[in-house]
Amino acid sequence: MWRSYLKGFKSYLLLERGFSQNTKDAYLRDCERLFSFLEEYNPSITPKTLTYKHLQVFLKTIQTPDKDKESKLLKISTQKRLISGIRAFYKYLLIENIVDFDPTELIELPRLDMRLPVVLTNEEIIKMINSIDKSTYRGAWTNLMLEILYGAGLRISELLNLKIDDIYPKQELIKVIGKGDKERWVPLNKIAFKQLNLFLENSRTQIKVKQGCEKYIFLNQRGGKLTRIAAYQAIKEIAEKAAIEKSIHPHTFRHSFATELMLAGADIMVVKELMGHASVRSTEIYTHLNTKHLKETLLLYHPLYNKH
C-alpha cells in the first residue's frame, strides 16, 4: 500500500523539488525504512491513519539500539535527513490530496552536535602532494584531484562529475553542478589550470576511454568514470605515505579550503557562494575552527594578557 505512492513521489522529488539523484535515492531509502517498520509494527496503518505517536515510536527505534539485534545508532545528521525524507513524502501526499493532514509537522529535528570537522594546514596538504608519484596515471589524477579539491573547495561528487566543457581557462573559472543541480562558477588558480591541461593532454590520452565517459575529466585506468571509493582510497594512501595522522577523506580538503579563507578574513557570504551552501548557517562552522588567531589578538591588545 505505502509503496504504491513511490512512483509519484519520485517524480515529485525530481521534477517539482529539483533534488539531485543522490538526494532522491536517500529519501526513497528513508521512506522504505519507515514502511518496513510499519509493516512489522502495525500493518493496518495507512498514510491517512498514521499519527505523530506512531512516528514517535518509529523515531525511538532509530535512536535506541536494540539489545537483541546487531543494530547501530544512526548519526544525528542521518536522523535529520531521514526525517526530511519522510516530511517530503507527506508534502507530496498533501499536494495530491491523498491525506488531509501532515503528522510529520510535529516532529522536532534532532540537534546536531557541534563537533568541528578535521582540517589540514597548507603545509600538510603540500606534504601530501609532494608524496604523490606523479609519473603514473593514478598519481596524475590523484595530484590533480587534490589541487582542485583544495583550490576550489568542491564536494567530491562535484569533482567527479566535472566535464571537459566545464573548464574555462581564459576566465580561470570552472562550472560546478552542486546539490539540487544548482550551478555555480568557482575560480581556480593558474597552477591548477596548468596541471589540468597537462593531465588532459598527456596522462588522460594514455587510456582507452569507455563509451559514454568521454566528457568526464576524471577516469579510472579502465576508462570508466572515477568512483568515490577510488578517490577515497587514493587520498588515504597518500596521507599514510605523507605520515599525516589525522582522519582524512575527500571532504577534508573542502573544509580546509573554507577554513583558510575564513582565517584570512574573507567575507562569510562570499565563502558561502564559493562553497555552494544553501544557507549561511552551514558556512558559520568555519568561523569556529581555529582559535589560535583569537588568542594571538588578546596577547597583542588586551591589557590583562600583556602583564609580565
N, C-alpha and C positions, 0 to 999 in steps of 0.2 A: 504493500500500500504506500508506504513512505517513499519507496524508491521510484514509484511511478511519476513523481514530480521532478525527478532529477534531470530529465531531458530538457524540460522548460527552464529549470534553474541554471543549467549550463549556458543556455542561450542568453539568459538574463545577465549572467556574470560577464560574458564576453562582449555582448552587443550593447547592453544598456549601461553596465557599470564600467566597461572598458578594462577589466582586470587582465593581467598577463596570464599566460598558460600555467605558470607555476602557482600563482595565487589561486586560480580556478581549481587546479588539481588539489591544492591544500584544503580549500573549502569543501570540496566534494569528499575528501577523506574525513574531514571533521564531521560532516553530516552522516557518513557511514558509521562513524564511531557512536554517534547518538542513536542511529537506527538500530544498530546491533544491541546496544544497551536496552532500548525499549522492547525489542523482541524477547529478550531474556527477562527483563524486569516486569513488564506488563504488556503483552501483545495486543491487548484490546485498545490501547491508547492510540488516538488518531491525531492528526495535526490540529483538529478543532477542539479536541478534549485535553490536549497537553496543557499542563498548568505550570506555574512558577515552581510549585512544590516538587513536581516531577523533575524539573530541571535542577533543582537544588540537590536532589538525590543523585542525579547523574554527575553533577559537578563534584560532589563529595567523593564519588568513586575515582575520579581522576586526580583528586588532591590527596587521597589517603591510600597508601599501599595496602594491598590485600595480603594478609598473613598466610593464606592458604595457596596463593599463586605467586609466580615469579613476576610481579608487577613492579613497575617503576613510577615514581612521581614524575609528572610532566613538569618541565621547566615553566616558570611563570610566563615567559614570552610565548611559549607554545599554548598554554592555557588561554592567554588573551586572544591569540589567533583563532583557537578553536571556538571560543565564544563569538568572535567576529563572524566566523563562518556560519554558525547557527543563526545569528542575527540576520545575516544576509539572506539566508534561506527563508526566514519568516517574513522579511520585507517583500520577497518575491511572492510568497503565498498571499500576503495582503493585497499586493498590486493586482494579482489575478483573481481576487475575491474568493479565494479558497478558504480563508479563515477570516474571522471578524475582529480578532484582537491578537496582539503580539505578546506572548508571555515572556519573551526574552528582554523586554524593556526594563524589567525589574532586576535583571542580573547586574551585579557590580563587577567590573573588571578587576582582577587581582592586581595588586600594586607591584610594579617591577622593583626588584632590588636595585640599588644604585651602585652595583659593582662596576668599577671603571674598566674599560677594555684595555687589553695589553697593547702597548705601542713600542715601536722601535725608534731608536735615535738615528739620526742621519748617518752617524759613524757605523752603527751596526748594519744598516742597510748597505752601505758601501762595502763593508766587510763581506757581506753575503754575495754581493755582485762580483767582487773580486775572487770569490771562491768558485765561481762557475767556470767549467771547461767550455769555453765558447767555440772551440774548434768542432764540436759535434752539433748535429741538428737539434738534439734535445737541449743542449746547453744554449744554443742560439735563441730558441723560443722562450726558454726559462729566463734568460737575461732580458729579453725584450718585455716579457710579461712583468717582471719586477719594475722595470723602468716606467712602464705605463701605469701599473697599479699605484706606485708611489708618486709618480709625476702628475697623475691626473685624478687620483682618488676614486677610481672606478670600482664598482662591485665586480666580483669575479664573473658573474653571469653577463654583465655588460661587456667585459673584456673579451670573453669567449665568443660573443655574438658580433664583435666588431667585423665589419666588412671592408674590403679594399676601397669601396666607394665612399666610405665614411671618413676617409682621411683627406684633409685639406692642408697640405704642407705650406703653400704660399701664405695662407692666412694663419698658419700654425694652430689649427683647430681640428678637433675630431668631433664627429656627430655621435652622440651616445643615446641609445634607446634604453630608458630606465624602467622602473616599476610602473605597471599600468600602461606600458608602451608610450610613456611620456618622453618626448625628445628634448635633449639639451645639448648645448655646444660647450665644449671644455677645451681650454688652451692646453697645448703640450709643448714642452721645451724643445729647442733645436737639436739637442743631443739625442733625445728620444726619437725625433723625426728622422735623424740621420741613421740611427740604428734600425729603425723601421724600414727605411728604404733599402739598406744593406741586406736586411733579412729577406725582404721580398725579392730582391734582385739575385741574391746568392743562395742562401740557405733553403728557402722555400722551393726554389726551382729544382732542388735535388730529389724531391719526392714526387711520386705519381699521385696526382690529386683525384680523389674519388668523384664520380659524377654527382652533382648536386652540392658539392662542397667548395666549388671554385671561388665563390665570392668571399669566403671566410679567410681571415688573416692567420689565425692560429689553428694549425692542423697537426695531427699526430704523425708518426713515422709512416703509417699506412695510408696517409692521405685523407683520413676522415677528420671530422670536427673534433677538436681537443675537448676532453671532458673535465669536469670539476675535480674528479678524483685524481686524474693525471696531474693537474695543476697543483693540487694539494700535496701530492707525493713529491713532486719536484721541489716545492718550497721547503718541505720537511727535510729532505735530503741535504739541501744547500744550507739550511740552518744548522744542521748537525755538523756539516763539514766546516762551517764557519765558527763552530763552538758557541752558538747562541743558545743559551739555556732556557729562554722564555718559550712559552707555549705559543707557537706561531701558526697561522693559517692565512689564506689569501686576503681575508678581510682585515688582517693586522696592518697591511700596507695602506688601506683606506683610512683606518684610524690614525695611522702615523701622519698621513697627508694632512688631515684636518687639524691634528694637534699642532703640527709645525706652523700652520697658518695662524691658528688662534694665539699661539705663544708669541708670534711675531707681530701681533696687533691687528690682524686682518678683521675687517667688518664681518660680524657674525651672519648678516644677511647675504653677503657675497659668498661666504663659505657654504651657507645653506644652498644657494643656487648651484655652486660647483659640485656639491655632493648629490644634488637631486633629491633633497629631502622635501617631503610634502609639508612638514611643519618645522618651525624653528626650534621646537622643543627637542627634536631629535639631534639638532646641532649643539644645543646648550651643554650637553655632556662633556664636550671637548673644552669647555671653559674650566672644568674641574680636574683635568687630567694631570696637571703638573703645578705644584705649589712652590717649587723652588724659587721661581722669579718673585713670588709674593714675599717670601722670607728675605730675599735679597733687597727688595724695596724697603722693607721695615728696617733692615740693618743700616741702610743708607740714610733714611729720612726720619725715623721715629726716635725721639729723644731717649726713651727707655732702652732701646736697643743699642744706643751709641754710648752707654755708660761703660766705663772700663773698670 
